[in-house]
Amino acid sequence: MNSRLHILNKPPDHPRHGRCLDALEAGDVLVLMESGVLVLTGGTRFPSIPDNVQVYAIGGDLATYSQMPAPEVAFESIDYRGFIELVCRIGSPLNW
């Protein structure tokens, strides 16, 4: 099975946010950026995601929301260089 790269930049109350999370399958990669990182806040329940989905968040966007409570899901912080490396490795992302 090929991995799909999902880029989520919408806040949790946006319809595409939910559609993105519903579309995740095992082996996919999810990158949270801009207001998409808000799903990591303690006030927003992170929905169940399939096993083996790697979750990344853009570090600069996390810094913008530095008042966030501790995240409720395991993720790795990356910079834009790491983001570009993911796109080069996995291919064209699905933008939500």
Backbone as CSV, one residue per row, in Angstrom:
resi,resn,N_x,N_y,N_z,CA_x,CA_y,CA_z,C_x,C_y,C_z
1,MET,0.840,-1.175,0.000,0.000,0.000,0.000,0.888,1.243,0.000
2,ASN,0.570,2.206,-0.824,1.323,3.444,-0.898,0.820,4.426,0.139
3,SER,1.755,5.144,0.747,1.397,6.184,1.701,0.845,7.392,0.952
4,ARG,-0.113,8.041,1.584,-0.609,9.315,1.069,-0.215,10.384,2.069
5,LEU,0.132,11.549,1.551,0.514,12.676,2.382,-0.659,13.640,2.449
6,HIS,-1.148,13.888,3.661,-2.264,14.797,3.897,-1.726,16.058,4.564
7,ILE,-2.082,17.212,4.045,-1.695,18.492,4.632,-2.970,19.137,5.152
8,LEU,-3.033,19.371,6.452,-4.234,19.938,7.069,-3.901,21.305,7.666
9,ASN,-4.541,22.348,7.113,-4.302,23.701,7.619,-5.584,24.384,8.084
10,LYS,-6.641,23.632,8.255,-7.928,24.186,8.693,-8.144,23.935,10.182
11,PRO,-8.840,24.859,10.862,-9.124,24.655,12.286,-10.142,23.544,12.485
12,PRO,-10.229,23.011,13.700,-11.123,21.880,13.968,-12.592,22.114,13.622
13,ASP,-13.063,23.354,13.601,-14.474,23.591,13.293,-14.750,23.734,11.797
14,HIS,-13.739,23.615,10.960,-13.912,23.718,9.506,-14.318,22.353,8.945
15,PRO,-15.262,22.306,8.000,-15.712,21.005,7.449,-14.586,20.156,6.846
16,ARG,-13.612,20.793,6.193,-12.536,20.006,5.583,-11.626,19.363,6.624
17,HIS,-11.590,19.917,7.809,-10.793,19.329,8.885,-11.284,17.905,9.173
18,GLY,-12.568,17.775,9.399,-13.163,16.466,9.665,-13.041,15.512,8.494
19,ARG,-13.216,16.038,7.279,-13.100,15.180,6.092,-11.681,14.640,5.944
20,CYS,-10.700,15.463,6.252,-9.307,15.009,6.180,-9.083,13.865,7.159
21,LEU,-9.484,14.068,8.397,-9.250,13.037,9.408,-10.009,11.761,9.096
22,ASP,-11.193,11.877,8.506,-11.967,10.700,8.109,-11.302,9.947,6.963
23,ALA,-10.515,10.644,6.143,-9.892,10.030,4.968,-8.582,9.306,5.287
24,LEU,-8.062,9.495,6.499,-6.781,8.869,6.852,-6.890,7.351,6.901
25,GLU,-5.873,6.700,6.375,-5.780,5.242,6.403,-4.421,4.852,6.961
26,ALA,-4.320,3.636,7.423,-3.050,3.127,7.937,-1.957,3.336,6.899
27,GLY,-0.816,3.823,7.342,0.307,4.069,6.450,0.376,5.486,5.916
28,ASP,-0.677,6.273,6.090,-0.680,7.655,5.620,0.171,8.527,6.533
29,VAL,0.474,9.721,6.040,1.230,10.717,6.792,0.380,11.982,6.850
30,LEU,0.263,12.556,8.044,-0.520,13.770,8.254,0.410,14.878,8.737
31,VAL,0.390,16.019,8.025,1.145,17.190,8.450,0.148,18.277,8.828
32,LEU,0.247,18.740,10.061,-0.602,19.820,10.555,0.176,21.122,10.428
33,MET,-0.485,22.130,9.855,0.145,23.438,9.732,-0.904,24.521,9.903
34,GLU,-0.420,25.755,10.080,-1.294,26.902,10.294,-2.293,26.564,11.404
35,SER,-3.574,26.855,11.222,-4.540,26.592,12.299,-4.902,25.119,12.425
36,GLY,-4.383,24.269,11.551,-4.583,22.834,11.689,-3.942,22.277,12.950
37,VAL,-2.905,22.972,13.472,-2.255,22.499,14.699,-3.172,22.611,15.913
38,LEU,-4.269,23.332,15.791,-5.190,23.483,16.921,-5.801,22.163,17.358
39,VAL,-5.797,21.165,16.485,-6.325,19.857,16.873,-5.476,19.236,17.980
40,LEU,-4.264,19.725,18.166,-3.376,19.192,19.199,-3.667,19.765,20.581
41,THR,-4.531,20.750,20.674,-4.788,21.372,21.968,-5.613,20.456,22.853
42,GLY,-5.430,20.606,24.145,-6.176,19.796,25.099,-7.672,20.075,25.048
43,GLY,-8.073,21.261,24.591,-9.485,21.607,24.527,-10.210,20.983,23.348
44,THR,-9.459,20.483,22.395,-10.044,19.848,21.216,-9.708,18.374,21.261
45,ARG,-10.708,17.544,21.285,-10.479,16.100,21.344,-9.925,15.617,20.020
46,PHE,-8.740,15.051,20.036,-8.161,14.516,18.808,-8.881,13.232,18.478
47,PRO,-9.459,13.151,17.305,-10.213,11.943,16.952,-9.291,10.739,16.777
48,SER,-9.893,9.599,16.791,-9.122,8.388,16.547,-8.575,8.427,15.129
49,ILE,-7.341,8.042,15.002,-6.761,7.911,13.677,-6.255,6.491,13.559
50,PRO,-6.197,5.976,12.339,-5.752,4.589,12.169,-4.340,4.383,12.700
51,ASP,-4.065,3.156,13.082,-2.708,2.797,13.478,-1.763,3.088,12.317
52,ASN,-0.537,3.359,12.661,0.517,3.575,11.668,0.349,4.838,10.836
53,VAL,-0.417,5.825,11.296,-0.450,7.134,10.646,0.564,8.003,11.371
54,GLN,1.533,8.507,10.632,2.533,9.396,11.216,1.966,10.810,11.235
55,VAL,2.067,11.481,12.383,1.551,12.838,12.532,2.732,13.780,12.758
56,TYR,2.786,14.822,11.942,3.804,15.866,12.059,3.102,17.206,12.222
57,ALA,3.792,18.159,12.833,3.283,19.524,12.944,4.433,20.474,12.652
58,ILE,4.130,21.544,11.922,5.141,22.547,11.603,5.496,23.311,12.881
59,GLY,6.763,23.268,13.252,7.220,23.871,14.495,6.908,25.353,14.616
60,GLY,7.058,26.113,13.542,6.759,27.542,13.585,5.303,27.813,13.884
61,ASP,4.422,26.972,13.367,2.994,27.138,13.641,2.670,26.739,15.075
62,LEU,3.359,25.744,15.587,3.192,25.386,16.999,3.601,26.548,17.896
63,ALA,4.683,27.244,17.509,5.149,28.392,18.299,4.109,29.510,18.305
64,THR,3.380,29.660,17.210,2.334,30.675,17.141,1.262,30.414,18.187
65,TYR,0.999,29.145,18.450,-0.009,28.745,19.435,0.679,28.256,20.700
66,SER,1.703,28.974,21.146,2.526,28.521,22.257,1.774,28.427,23.585
67,GLN,0.598,28.990,23.656,-0.205,28.904,24.872,-1.035,27.626,24.911
68,MET,-0.825,26.758,23.922,-1.591,25.523,23.857,-1.300,24.634,25.054
69,PRO,-2.328,23.929,25.546,-2.071,22.878,26.539,-1.269,21.753,25.884
70,ALA,-0.810,20.831,26.693,-0.051,19.695,26.159,-0.888,18.913,25.154
71,PRO,-0.279,18.484,24.069,-1.008,17.723,23.056,-1.526,16.392,23.591
72,GLU,-2.623,15.936,23.006,-3.221,14.659,23.397,-2.840,13.532,22.456
73,VAL,-1.995,13.807,21.491,-1.616,12.785,20.513,-0.112,12.898,20.270
74,ALA,0.508,11.765,19.990,1.936,11.768,19.682,2.150,12.353,18.292
75,PHE,3.108,13.262,18.188,3.431,13.854,16.906,4.894,14.258,16.923
76,GLU,5.400,14.562,15.753,6.776,15.034,15.637,6.752,16.437,15.055
77,SER,7.495,17.334,15.651,7.611,18.695,15.141,8.649,18.720,14.016
78,ILE,8.294,19.351,12.905,9.225,19.474,11.781,9.251,20.930,11.321
79,ASP,10.303,21.280,10.592,10.368,22.602,9.989,9.963,22.473,8.520
80,TYR,10.035,23.589,7.784,9.623,23.531,6.384,10.568,22.680,5.540
81,ARG,11.811,22.588,5.923,12.735,21.705,5.199,12.276,20.250,5.332
82,GLY,11.897,19.856,6.552,11.375,18.509,6.762,10.087,18.268,5.999
83,PHE,9.264,19.303,5.922,8.021,19.212,5.158,8.316,18.959,3.678
84,ILE,9.259,19.716,3.115,9.627,19.536,1.702,10.197,18.136,1.477
85,GLU,10.973,17.645,2.423,11.516,16.289,2.300,10.398,15.247,2.262
86,LEU,9.356,15.449,3.075,8.215,14.523,3.037,7.530,14.554,1.678
87,VAL,7.329,15.761,1.135,6.681,15.886,-0.175,7.527,15.201,-1.238
88,CYS,8.836,15.393,-1.197,9.724,14.754,-2.178,9.714,13.235,-2.052
89,ARG,9.632,12.748,-0.820,9.666,11.293,-0.594,8.337,10.626,-0.925
90,ILE,7.226,11.258,-0.527,5.909,10.619,-0.663,5.204,11.018,-1.956
91,GLY,5.375,12.257,-2.379,4.721,12.717,-3.584,3.673,13.781,-3.294
92,SER,2.896,14.083,-4.288,1.910,15.162,-4.204,0.975,14.983,-3.027
93,PRO,0.862,16.026,-2.205,-0.004,15.924,-1.031,-1.472,16.183,-1.358
94,LEU,-2.316,15.683,-0.495,-3.741,16.028,-0.508,-3.891,17.199,0.441
95,ASN,-4.343,18.331,-0.067,-4.472,19.532,0.741,-5.883,19.682,1.254
96,TRP,-6.007,19.858,2.551,-7.320,19.997,3.173,-7.458,21.363,3.784
